[in-house]
Amino acid sequence: MKHTSHTRDVRFFSGLFYFFSVFIFLNAFNFQHNPPSGWYTQILPQNLPPLNDLTFQDSLTGYAITLQDADSIGYVIKTTNGGDNWIYILEEPQGRTFTDIEFLNAATGFVCTQWNRGTSRLYKTSNGGDTWELLNNPPTLFTYDDLCVLNESEIWAANDLGLEEVYFGRLTAQ
């Protein structure tokens, strides 16, 4: 079968059209409105001490706690845009290090500290971290290492006092 120049031109442009269709389809997923998925670096507030714990409620809202800075202040920070920006929502200026942060839902959360001066502290928020309430605290020299929040009125706290002895306490809201 003989091909005329018109047939060759149609086949050439048909192939070219197919190639560009595939090219445009594959590149459509790389435009700026559709950023690539995966890990990327996010910047925390300047001069923030190292993070100690992190929790997210959804893909946008998250909370983090820090170790102490040079002035013995620990921080709780919050993001509402997936970690692109963070705001300070709680400071612990008494030389206590935040050790755990747990949220039951978007509004109710708990954060605890180790003791450094006096006793540990346990805080509760009922409005997503806008304000924090200091809850009943354990005896002197107790330190919170980990929390398990079952509901608003039942929290289990763990404290590692050594390799063999672990103290578990049940805290109930008053």
C-alpha positions in Angstrom: 0.0 0.0 0.0 1.3 3.3 -1.0 1.2 6.3 1.3 0.7 9.7 -0.1 2.4 12.8 1.3 -1.0 13.7 2.8 -1.3 10.4 4.6 2.3 10.8 6.0 1.5 14.3 7.2 -1.7 13.1 8.9 0.2 10.2 10.6 3.0 12.6 11.7 0.6 15.2 13.2 -1.5 12.4 14.8 1.7 11.0 16.5 2.8 14.5 17.5 -0.7 15.3 18.9 -0.6 12.0 20.9 2.9 12.8 22.3 1.9 16.3 23.4 -1.3 14.9 25.0 0.6 12.5 27.1 3.3 15.1 27.9 0.6 17.6 29.1 -1.3 15.0 31.1 1.9 13.9 33.0 3.0 17.5 33.7 -0.4 18.6 34.8 0.3 17.1 38.2 3.4 19.2 38.8 1.9 22.7 38.7 2.2 25.0 41.7 -1.4 24.6 42.7 -0.8 20.9 43.1 2.5 20.7 45.1 4.4 17.5 45.3 3.6 15.1 48.1 6.1 13.8 50.6 8.4 15.3 53.2 9.7 18.9 53.1 11.4 21.2 55.6 9.3 23.4 57.7 10.6 26.3 59.8 9.8 26.6 63.5 9.8 30.0 65.3 13.2 31.5 65.7 15.2 30.6 68.9 12.8 27.8 69.8 14.4 25.1 71.9 14.3 21.5 70.5 10.9 19.8 70.2 10.0 17.1 72.8 6.7 15.8 71.5 4.3 16.5 68.6 0.7 15.6 67.9 -1.7 16.5 65.0 -5.5 16.5 65.1 -5.8 16.5 61.4 -3.7 17.4 58.4 -3.6 21.0 59.3 -3.9 21.4 63.1 -1.0 20.3 65.3 0.6 21.0 68.6 4.2 20.6 69.8 6.1 20.9 73.1 9.7 21.9 73.6 12.5 21.4 76.0 13.7 24.4 78.0 15.5 27.3 76.4 18.5 29.1 77.9 16.2 31.0 80.3 14.6 27.7 81.5 11.3 28.3 79.7 9.4 25.5 77.9 6.8 26.2 75.2 3.7 24.8 73.7 3.2 25.8 70.1 0.4 25.3 67.6 -0.1 25.2 63.8 -3.3 25.5 61.9 -1.8 25.2 58.4 0.1 21.9 58.5 3.2 23.2 60.1 4.0 26.1 57.8 3.6 28.6 60.6 3.6 28.1 64.4 2.3 30.3 67.3 3.2 30.2 71.0 0.2 29.2 73.1 1.7 28.3 76.5 4.9 29.1 78.3 6.2 27.3 81.4 8.8 29.8 83.0 9.3 27.9 86.2 12.1 25.6 85.0 9.8 22.7 84.2 10.1 20.8 80.9 7.0 19.8 78.9 7.0 16.0 78.5 3.8 15.0 76.8 0.8 16.6 75.0 -2.4 14.7 74.2 -5.7 15.9 72.7 -9.1 14.1 72.9 -10.7 16.2 70.2 -10.2 19.6 68.5 -11.0 21.5 71.7 -9.9 19.4 74.6 -6.2 18.7 75.3 -3.8 18.1 78.1 -0.1 18.9 78.5 2.2 17.9 81.4 5.7 18.8 82.8 8.5 17.2 84.7 9.3 18.8 88.0 12.4 20.9 88.5 11.3 23.2 91.2 8.6 21.9 93.5 6.2 19.7 91.6 5.1 18.8 88.1 2.2 20.4 86.4 -0.8 19.2 84.4 -2.6 21.7 82.2 -5.9 21.4 80.3 -7.4 23.4 77.5 -11.1 23.3 76.4 -10.7 25.7 73.5 -7.9 24.3 71.3 -5.1 25.9 73.2 -6.3 29.5 73.4 -6.3 29.3 77.2 -4.9 26.7 79.7 -6.1 25.7 83.2 -3.8 24.3 85.8 -5.3 21.1 87.1 -4.8 19.3 90.5 -1.2 18.3 90.8 0.6 15.3 92.2 2.6 15.2 95.4 6.0 16.9 95.6 8.8 15.3 93.6 6.4 13.5 91.2 7.1 14.0 87.6 4.9 13.3 84.6 6.7 11.4 81.9 3.7 10.2 79.9 0.0 10.6 79.8 -2.8 8.4 78.6 -6.0 10.5 78.4 -9.1 8.2 78.3 -11.7 10.9 78.6 -12.0 14.4 80.1 -12.2 13.1 83.7 -9.8 10.1 83.6 -6.1 10.5 82.9 -3.4 7.9 83.6 0.1 9.3 84.3 3.3 7.3 84.2 6.6 8.2 85.9 9.8 6.1 85.4 11.6 6.2 88.7 14.3 3.8 87.6 14.8 0.6 85.6 12.8 -1.5 88.0 10.2 0.8 89.4 7.5 2.5 87.5 4.8 4.6 89.1 1.4 4.8 87.5 -1.2 7.2 88.9 -4.8 7.7 88.0 -5.9 11.4 88.0 -9.5 12.2 88.1 -11.0 15.6 87.5 -12.5 17.3 90.5 
